[in-house]
Amino acid sequence: MTKNFTILAVFGVVALGCSSDKTSPTSEAPAENPNVQTTVNSKLAAKGKPIFRFETFGDESFWTDTLKMNEIIPSVDPMTALSVGLKVDAAALPDEVVAGVQDGSISLTDPATTLALLKLDAVVGVKGTVTTTNGKDTLESVGITCALCHSTVDDSFAPGIGARLDGWPNHELNPGAIIALSPTPSKDAKAVYNSWGPGMYDPRFNLDGQNGPQVIPPAYGLLGVARITATGDGSNIEYWNRYVAVTQMGGHGTFTDDRTGVDVTNGSDDLVSDNLPALQEYQLSLPAPPPPDGTFDPEAASRGKEIFSGAGKCSSCHSGPLFTDADKRLHDPSEVVSEPEPGDAPSYASRSATKQYRTTPLRALWQHAPYFHNGSAATLEDVVTMYNEKKSLGLSKAERADLAEYLKSL
């Protein structure tokens, strides 16, 4: 097992993705017009839904045996868990629990309620085995699933409690703070984890020891997209799913890629490979959410569309119906405006297999701020400003505002 795993991955810049092979080496730049999946097998996708939500790939051996989170969680009450971004699936709550929370007879400040929620499979992305002896609950083991980072809820019941929104990045989740609760990591490692903050995660720190957290990306709107991660390391989602499941979650299986020197095997069994095809299909079935009414100015967006294709030069890379040229090329770090990395962190591309960046497909931008792989732009207005300054576009204030409105409409 590799040293000091971290948590599910924030994944390059796109959610999940992995190959059903043990390794999926790719060329330094994608071939033009690769064979990208553009249709979904609905039956296979249906099989992938419970995998995405509930499959741990056997990572309890890491989260329980190594990190000992089963000893930490019983002392954490639901309000504290919600404060670090964990979510509760309201659909998993029986009527009597809903009533108890509403009338106060079930306390959200009692750690015992946390165990009760785990027994109900109601904590999004967390799978716990709880046994009850003489009326006392004990958390025997705990693991995590893809949904931990790549699902949230609509807050329809209460903040942090509601209907699942699969594929939506959980930008309230503080993975580093959660990992740092474990007694296992060193003092220095805990300092790194606590430095990340909500919505950020470094999917390579446990392998190369460098610290450069990335924004947890969406796992929706991926159908037809070439090169799933920010650096285009894998040609399909299965590549990254295997990487995450094995090297980040601690699932039982193997991931090998000679380009990065990563060679990790956990356990003596393979609980990952057989799940990958259905998992990918479910992820590909998740549509990007459209912008809600009233979240952008249609007239300004119409003007911004012309700027996007004209003076803003955005369409030179964000091209085609998916707004990306990833099916044709990758880009040198010198071409992107999001580097140098914040806090003097090493270039994220330099830690990848391709050493380059993929043009991010633009979808549901209204939903998943902050922007760029490293979160260096807080708003779409900031995105436009960075491009205007670093690419010397010469856009006026009004043009920048219109272009931002167009981005909000995507």
HUBELSUL-V259143 format. One record per residue. RES is the residue in one small letter. PHI is phi in degrees with one decimal (NA if undefined). PSI is psi in whole degrees, -180 to 180 (none if undefined). BURIAL is 1 if it has 24 or more other ideal C-beta (glycine too) atoms within 12 Angstrom, else 0. Layout:
# HUBELSUL-V259143
res=RES phi=PHI psi=PSI burial=BURIAL
res=RES phi=PHI psi=PSI burial=BURIAL
This chain:
# HUBELSUL-V259143
res=m phi=NA psi=142 burial=1
res=t phi=-69.7 psi=157 burial=1
res=k phi=-61.8 psi=140 burial=0
res=n phi=38.7 psi=68 burial=1
res=f phi=-57.5 psi=155 burial=1
res=t phi=-104.7 psi=-141 burial=1
res=i phi=-109.8 psi=177 burial=1
res=l phi=-36.2 psi=172 burial=1
res=a phi=-104.3 psi=153 burial=1
res=v phi=-87.4 psi=-4 burial=1
res=f phi=54.6 psi=101 burial=1
res=g phi=23.5 psi=-91 burial=1
res=v phi=-155.8 psi=19 burial=1
res=v phi=-146.2 psi=153 burial=1
res=a phi=-62.9 psi=159 burial=1
res=l phi=21.7 psi=175 burial=1
res=g phi=143.7 psi=129 burial=1
res=c phi=-163.1 psi=162 burial=1
res=s phi=-104.6 psi=145 burial=1
res=s phi=-74.1 psi=-7 burial=1
res=d phi=-83.6 psi=165 burial=1
res=k phi=-70.6 psi=-23 burial=1
res=t phi=-143.0 psi=157 burial=1
res=s phi=-141.2 psi=62 burial=1
res=p phi=-61.1 psi=144 burial=0
res=t phi=-129.8 psi=165 burial=1
res=s phi=-72.7 psi=168 burial=0
res=e phi=-64.5 psi=-28 burial=0
res=a phi=-138.5 psi=146 burial=1
res=p phi=-68.6 psi=147 burial=1
res=a phi=-68.0 psi=152 burial=0
res=e phi=-67.1 psi=138 burial=0
res=n phi=50.1 psi=60 burial=0
res=p phi=-68.5 psi=165 burial=0
res=n phi=-78.0 psi=95 burial=0
res=v phi=-101.5 psi=136 burial=1
res=q phi=-67.2 psi=130 burial=1
res=t phi=-124.0 psi=-2 burial=0
res=t phi=-129.1 psi=160 burial=0
res=v phi=-119.1 psi=136 burial=0
res=n phi=-85.7 psi=106 burial=0
res=s phi=-64.1 psi=-35 burial=0
res=k phi=-67.9 psi=-42 burial=0
res=l phi=-68.5 psi=-38 burial=0
res=a phi=-61.9 psi=-38 burial=1
res=a phi=-62.4 psi=-35 burial=0
res=k phi=-70.7 psi=-28 burial=0
res=g phi=-77.9 psi=-21 burial=1
res=k phi=-59.9 psi=-51 burial=1
res=p phi=-67.4 psi=-26 burial=0
res=i phi=-64.9 psi=-48 burial=1
res=f phi=-59.3 psi=-41 burial=1
res=r phi=-83.6 psi=-36 burial=1
res=f phi=-127.5 psi=-9 burial=1
res=e phi=-82.2 psi=127 burial=1
res=t phi=-101.2 psi=-8 burial=1
res=f phi=57.8 psi=25 burial=1
res=g phi=78.6 psi=16 burial=1
res=d phi=-73.8 psi=1 burial=1
res=e phi=-57.5 psi=-30 burial=1
res=s phi=-64.5 psi=-27 burial=1
res=f phi=-86.4 psi=-52 burial=1
res=w phi=-70.0 psi=-25 burial=1
res=t phi=-98.1 psi=-58 burial=1
res=d phi=-71.9 psi=-37 burial=1
res=t phi=-93.3 psi=-56 burial=1
res=l phi=-81.7 psi=-18 burial=1
res=k phi=59.1 psi=37 burial=0
res=m phi=-69.2 psi=-21 burial=1
res=n phi=-66.7 psi=-19 burial=1
res=e phi=-88.4 psi=-22 burial=0
res=i phi=-87.9 psi=-45 burial=1
res=i phi=-59.1 psi=-38 burial=1
res=p phi=-60.0 psi=-15 burial=1
res=s phi=-98.0 psi=3 burial=0
res=v phi=-101.4 psi=123 burial=1
res=d phi=-84.6 psi=162 burial=1
res=p phi=-57.6 psi=-38 burial=1
res=m phi=-63.6 psi=-39 burial=0
res=t phi=-66.9 psi=-42 burial=1
res=a phi=-61.6 psi=-42 burial=1
res=l phi=-65.3 psi=-31 burial=1
res=s phi=-70.0 psi=-22 burial=0
res=v phi=-101.4 psi=15 burial=1
res=g phi=94.8 psi=2 burial=1
res=l phi=-67.7 psi=148 burial=1
res=k phi=-120.4 psi=156 burial=1
res=v phi=-120.8 psi=130 burial=1
res=d phi=-82.5 psi=108 burial=1
res=a phi=-63.4 psi=-28 burial=1
res=a phi=-67.8 psi=-20 burial=1
res=a phi=-86.7 psi=-4 burial=1
res=l phi=-91.2 psi=123 burial=1
res=p phi=-63.1 psi=159 burial=0
res=d phi=-56.4 psi=-38 burial=0
res=e phi=-68.5 psi=-30 burial=0
res=v phi=-72.6 psi=-43 burial=1
res=v phi=-56.5 psi=-48 burial=0
res=a phi=-63.3 psi=-39 burial=0
res=g phi=-65.6 psi=-39 burial=0
res=v phi=-67.6 psi=-41 burial=1
res=q phi=-67.1 psi=-38 burial=0
res=d phi=-94.1 psi=0 burial=0
res=g phi=85.8 psi=-1 burial=0
res=s phi=-74.3 psi=-19 burial=0
res=i phi=-109.9 psi=116 burial=1
res=s phi=-89.3 psi=133 burial=0
res=l phi=-87.0 psi=5 burial=1
res=t phi=-110.4 psi=11 burial=0
res=d phi=-105.0 psi=120 burial=1
res=p phi=-55.8 psi=-27 burial=0
res=a phi=-61.8 psi=-30 burial=1
res=t phi=-66.8 psi=-33 burial=1
res=t phi=-60.0 psi=-45 burial=1
res=l phi=-65.1 psi=-36 burial=1
res=a phi=-64.2 psi=-40 burial=1
res=l phi=-66.8 psi=-37 burial=1
res=l phi=-65.9 psi=-38 burial=1
res=k phi=-60.7 psi=-31 burial=1
res=l phi=-86.8 psi=0 burial=1
res=d phi=58.0 psi=37 burial=1
res=a phi=-97.9 psi=-13 burial=1
res=v phi=-86.7 psi=114 burial=1
res=v phi=-62.7 psi=122 burial=1
res=g phi=83.6 psi=1 burial=1
res=v phi=-121.9 psi=128 burial=1
res=k phi=-117.3 psi=115 burial=1
res=g phi=-118.7 psi=145 burial=1
res=t phi=-103.8 psi=112 burial=0
res=v phi=-114.5 psi=127 burial=1
res=t phi=-109.4 psi=151 burial=0
res=t phi=-121.7 psi=122 burial=0
res=t phi=-129.0 psi=123 burial=0
res=n phi=52.7 psi=39 burial=0
res=g phi=80.6 psi=2 burial=0
res=k phi=-109.5 psi=128 burial=0
res=d phi=-85.3 psi=140 burial=1
res=t phi=-130.9 psi=130 burial=0
res=l phi=-85.4 psi=103 burial=1
res=e phi=-76.4 psi=-41 burial=1
res=s phi=-153.0 psi=161 burial=1
res=v phi=-148.3 psi=144 burial=1
res=g phi=-142.8 psi=177 burial=1
res=i phi=-125.1 psi=162 burial=1
res=t phi=-127.3 psi=175 burial=1
res=c phi=-57.0 psi=-33 burial=1
res=a phi=-66.8 psi=-17 burial=1
res=l phi=-56.9 psi=-49 burial=1
res=c phi=-95.2 psi=-25 burial=1
res=h phi=-114.8 psi=28 burial=1
res=s phi=-144.4 psi=152 burial=1
res=t phi=-139.5 psi=-166 burial=1
res=v phi=-131.7 psi=165 burial=1
res=d phi=-90.6 psi=7 burial=1
res=d phi=60.6 psi=24 burial=0
res=s phi=-70.2 psi=-24 burial=0
res=f phi=-94.3 psi=-45 burial=1
res=a phi=-168.4 psi=166 burial=0
res=p phi=-55.0 psi=122 burial=0
res=g phi=86.5 psi=-2 burial=1
res=i phi=-130.0 psi=123 burial=1
res=g phi=174.2 psi=-161 burial=1
res=a phi=-77.7 psi=143 burial=0
res=r phi=-64.0 psi=145 burial=1
res=l phi=-125.3 psi=84 burial=1
res=d phi=-66.4 psi=139 burial=1
res=g phi=91.2 psi=-18 burial=1
res=w phi=-78.2 psi=130 burial=1
res=p phi=-66.5 psi=138 burial=1
res=n phi=-90.6 psi=90 burial=1
res=h phi=-83.0 psi=-2 burial=1
res=e phi=-89.4 psi=-16 burial=1
res=l phi=-68.0 psi=134 burial=1
res=n phi=-113.1 psi=81 burial=1
res=p phi=-58.4 psi=-42 burial=1
res=g phi=-61.8 psi=-43 burial=1
res=a phi=-63.8 psi=-35 burial=1
res=i phi=-67.2 psi=-47 burial=1
res=i phi=-62.0 psi=-38 burial=1
res=a phi=-65.9 psi=-14 burial=1
res=l phi=-70.2 psi=-22 burial=1
res=s phi=-67.9 psi=144 burial=1
res=p phi=-77.2 psi=-8 burial=0
res=t phi=-78.7 psi=-48 burial=1
res=p phi=-61.7 psi=153 burial=1
res=s phi=-68.9 psi=167 burial=0
res=k phi=-60.4 psi=-42 burial=0
res=d phi=-65.6 psi=-41 burial=0
res=a phi=-64.9 psi=-40 burial=1
res=k phi=-62.3 psi=-37 burial=0
res=a phi=-63.1 psi=-39 burial=0
res=v phi=-64.6 psi=-49 burial=1
res=y phi=-57.4 psi=-44 burial=1
res=n phi=-71.8 psi=-13 burial=1
res=s phi=-82.3 psi=-14 burial=1
res=w phi=-71.7 psi=-50 burial=1
res=g phi=85.3 psi=172 burial=1
res=p phi=-60.2 psi=141 burial=1
res=g phi=75.8 psi=5 burial=1
res=m phi=-122.0 psi=148 burial=1
res=y phi=-162.1 psi=141 burial=1
res=d phi=-107.6 psi=108 burial=1
res=p phi=-82.5 psi=8 burial=1
res=r phi=-125.8 psi=-8 burial=1
res=f phi=-56.1 psi=-41 burial=1
res=n phi=-71.4 psi=-11 burial=1
res=l phi=-104.6 psi=-40 burial=1
res=d phi=-112.9 psi=-5 burial=1
res=g phi=74.5 psi=5 burial=0
res=q phi=-96.4 psi=148 burial=0
res=n phi=-111.7 psi=111 burial=1
res=g phi=-154.9 psi=78 burial=1
res=p phi=-61.9 psi=148 burial=1
res=q phi=-116.5 psi=159 burial=1
res=v phi=-74.0 psi=134 burial=1
res=i phi=-63.1 psi=121 burial=1
res=p phi=-91.2 psi=165 burial=1
res=p phi=-69.4 psi=155 burial=1
res=a phi=-115.1 psi=21 burial=1
res=y phi=-112.5 psi=167 burial=1
res=g phi=66.6 psi=30 burial=1
res=l phi=-98.0 psi=-7 burial=1
res=l phi=-63.8 psi=125 burial=1
res=g phi=87.2 psi=-5 burial=1
res=v phi=-82.1 psi=129 burial=1
res=a phi=-88.9 psi=139 burial=1
res=r phi=63.1 psi=103 burial=1
res=i phi=-80.1 psi=-36 burial=1
res=t phi=-92.7 psi=169 burial=1
res=a phi=-59.1 psi=-31 burial=1
res=t phi=-104.3 psi=4 burial=1
res=g phi=64.8 psi=31 burial=1
res=d phi=-65.0 psi=-34 burial=1
res=g phi=-120.6 psi=150 burial=1
res=s phi=-81.4 psi=-13 burial=1
res=n phi=-147.5 psi=174 burial=1
res=i phi=-67.3 psi=-31 burial=1
res=e phi=-59.1 psi=-35 burial=1
res=y phi=-57.3 psi=-51 burial=1
res=w phi=-73.2 psi=-34 burial=1
res=n phi=-60.0 psi=-41 burial=1
res=r phi=-65.4 psi=-43 burial=1
res=y phi=-56.9 psi=-49 burial=1
res=v phi=-66.3 psi=-49 burial=1
res=a phi=-59.2 psi=-41 burial=1
res=v phi=-88.6 psi=-54 burial=1
res=t phi=-84.3 psi=-20 burial=1
res=q phi=-110.6 psi=-49 burial=1
res=m phi=-76.6 psi=-25 burial=1
res=g phi=86.9 psi=21 burial=1
res=g phi=-68.1 psi=159 burial=1
res=h phi=-81.6 psi=118 burial=1
res=g phi=162.0 psi=-165 burial=1
res=t phi=-132.2 psi=137 burial=1
res=f phi=-130.4 psi=129 burial=1
res=t phi=-137.8 psi=134 burial=1
res=d phi=-146.8 psi=112 burial=1
res=d phi=-63.2 psi=-25 burial=0
res=r phi=-66.8 psi=-33 burial=1
res=t phi=-107.4 psi=-6 burial=1
res=g phi=74.3 psi=16 burial=0
res=v phi=-85.7 psi=127 burial=1
res=d phi=-147.1 psi=97 burial=0
res=v phi=-124.9 psi=131 burial=1
res=t phi=-129.3 psi=128 burial=0
res=n phi=-116.1 psi=133 burial=1
res=g phi=71.9 psi=177 burial=0
res=s phi=-105.6 psi=4 burial=0
res=d phi=-124.0 psi=169 burial=0
res=d phi=-118.8 psi=105 burial=1
res=l phi=-105.3 psi=8 burial=1
res=v phi=-102.2 psi=-54 burial=1
res=s phi=-53.8 psi=-48 burial=1
res=d phi=-65.5 psi=-21 burial=0
res=n phi=-86.9 psi=-15 burial=1
res=l phi=-66.6 psi=-44 burial=1
res=p phi=-59.7 psi=-46 burial=1
res=a phi=-68.8 psi=-38 burial=1
res=l phi=-62.0 psi=-47 burial=1
res=q phi=-59.9 psi=-42 burial=1
res=e phi=-63.5 psi=-39 burial=1
res=y phi=-65.8 psi=-42 burial=1
res=q phi=-61.9 psi=-40 burial=1
res=l phi=-68.0 psi=-20 burial=1
res=s phi=-83.1 psi=-9 burial=1
res=l phi=-84.3 psi=115 burial=1
res=p phi=-79.4 psi=154 burial=0
res=a phi=-72.7 psi=136 burial=1
res=p phi=-72.5 psi=135 burial=1
res=p phi=-71.5 psi=156 burial=0
res=p phi=-65.3 psi=135 burial=1
res=p phi=-64.0 psi=153 burial=0
res=d phi=-56.9 psi=138 burial=0
res=g phi=85.4 psi=5 burial=0
res=t phi=-93.6 psi=-5 burial=0
res=f phi=-152.4 psi=161 burial=1
res=d phi=-91.9 psi=110 burial=0
res=p phi=-58.5 psi=-40 burial=0
res=e phi=-66.9 psi=-43 burial=0
res=a phi=-65.7 psi=-38 burial=0
res=a phi=-63.2 psi=-38 burial=1
res=s phi=-63.6 psi=-41 burial=0
res=r phi=-67.4 psi=-38 burial=1
res=g phi=-65.3 psi=-31 burial=1
res=k phi=-62.3 psi=-39 burial=1
res=e phi=-66.4 psi=-38 burial=0
res=i phi=-68.0 psi=-38 burial=1
res=f phi=-56.5 psi=-43 burial=1
res=s phi=-87.5 psi=-14 burial=0
res=g phi=-113.9 psi=-104 burial=0
res=a phi=-62.0 psi=-28 burial=1
res=g phi=-76.8 psi=-18 burial=1
res=k phi=58.8 psi=20 burial=0
res=c phi=-66.2 psi=-38 burial=1
res=s phi=-72.4 psi=-6 burial=0
res=s phi=-66.3 psi=-26 burial=0
res=c phi=-118.3 psi=-44 burial=1
res=h phi=-82.9 psi=73 burial=1
res=s phi=-109.1 psi=163 burial=0
res=g phi=77.0 psi=-180 burial=0
res=p phi=-65.9 psi=-22 burial=0
res=l phi=-101.2 psi=4 burial=1
res=f phi=58.5 psi=43 burial=1
res=t phi=-153.2 psi=146 burial=1
res=d phi=-102.8 psi=22 burial=1
res=a phi=-63.1 psi=-19 burial=1
res=d phi=-77.1 psi=-9 burial=1
res=k phi=-117.1 psi=-32 burial=0
res=r phi=-162.7 psi=164 burial=1
res=l phi=-113.0 psi=170 burial=1
res=h phi=-123.5 psi=143 burial=1
res=d phi=-67.0 psi=146 burial=0
res=p phi=-54.6 psi=-27 burial=1
res=s phi=-66.1 psi=-18 burial=0
res=e phi=-85.5 psi=-17 burial=0
res=v phi=-93.6 psi=151 burial=1
res=v phi=-92.9 psi=-7 burial=1
res=s phi=-87.3 psi=-2 burial=1
res=e phi=-109.7 psi=155 burial=1
res=p phi=-67.5 psi=157 burial=0
res=e phi=-67.5 psi=152 burial=1
res=p phi=-61.0 psi=149 burial=1
res=g phi=64.4 psi=25 burial=0
res=d phi=59.6 psi=27 burial=0
res=a phi=-68.3 psi=155 burial=1
res=p phi=-66.8 psi=152 burial=1
res=s phi=-53.5 psi=129 burial=1
res=y phi=-65.0 psi=-35 burial=1
res=a phi=-60.3 psi=-37 burial=1
res=s phi=-64.4 psi=-18 burial=0
res=r phi=-97.2 psi=4 burial=1
res=s phi=-101.6 psi=179 burial=1
res=a phi=-79.0 psi=-34 burial=1
res=t phi=-91.1 psi=-23 burial=1
res=k phi=64.4 psi=18 burial=0
res=q phi=-134.3 psi=-180 burial=1
res=y phi=-122.2 psi=147 burial=1
res=r phi=-94.3 psi=142 burial=1
res=t phi=-68.0 psi=122 burial=1
res=t phi=-67.4 psi=129 burial=1
res=p phi=-67.2 psi=139 burial=1
res=l phi=-96.5 psi=113 burial=1
res=r phi=-153.5 psi=138 burial=1
res=a phi=50.7 psi=43 burial=1
res=l phi=-63.3 psi=-26 burial=1
res=w phi=-60.7 psi=-23 burial=1
res=q phi=-94.8 psi=-26 burial=1
res=h phi=-125.8 psi=47 burial=1
res=a phi=-65.0 psi=152 burial=1
res=p phi=-79.0 psi=174 burial=1
res=y phi=-115.0 psi=165 burial=1
res=f phi=73.5 psi=163 burial=1
res=h phi=-60.1 psi=-29 burial=1
res=n phi=-105.0 psi=7 burial=1
res=g phi=69.4 psi=25 burial=1
res=s phi=-77.0 psi=-7 burial=1
res=a phi=-121.0 psi=120 burial=1
res=a phi=-75.8 psi=-31 burial=0
res=t phi=-135.2 psi=168 burial=1
res=l phi=-69.1 psi=-29 burial=1
res=e phi=-61.5 psi=-40 burial=1
res=d phi=-65.0 psi=-38 burial=0
res=v phi=-58.4 psi=-51 burial=1
res=v phi=-61.9 psi=-42 burial=1
res=t phi=-62.2 psi=-42 burial=1
res=m phi=-62.4 psi=-44 burial=1
res=y phi=-64.4 psi=-43 burial=1
res=n phi=-60.3 psi=-41 burial=1
res=e phi=-77.7 psi=-47 burial=0
res=k phi=-77.8 psi=-24 burial=0
res=k phi=-102.5 psi=3 burial=0
res=s phi=51.0 psi=52 burial=0
res=l phi=-79.2 psi=-26 burial=1
res=g phi=71.8 psi=28 burial=0
res=l phi=-74.8 psi=140 burial=1
res=s phi=-74.1 psi=169 burial=0
res=k phi=-59.2 psi=-42 burial=0
res=a phi=-66.8 psi=-40 burial=0
res=e phi=-64.9 psi=-40 burial=1
res=r phi=-64.1 psi=-41 burial=1
res=a phi=-64.8 psi=-42 burial=1
res=d phi=-66.0 psi=-40 burial=1
res=l phi=-64.7 psi=-39 burial=1
res=a phi=-63.2 psi=-39 burial=1
res=e phi=-64.5 psi=-38 burial=1
res=y phi=-63.5 psi=-44 burial=1
res=l phi=-61.0 psi=-36 burial=1
res=k phi=-66.5 psi=-22 burial=1
res=s phi=-84.7 psi=-11 burial=1
res=l phi=-79.6 psi=none burial=1
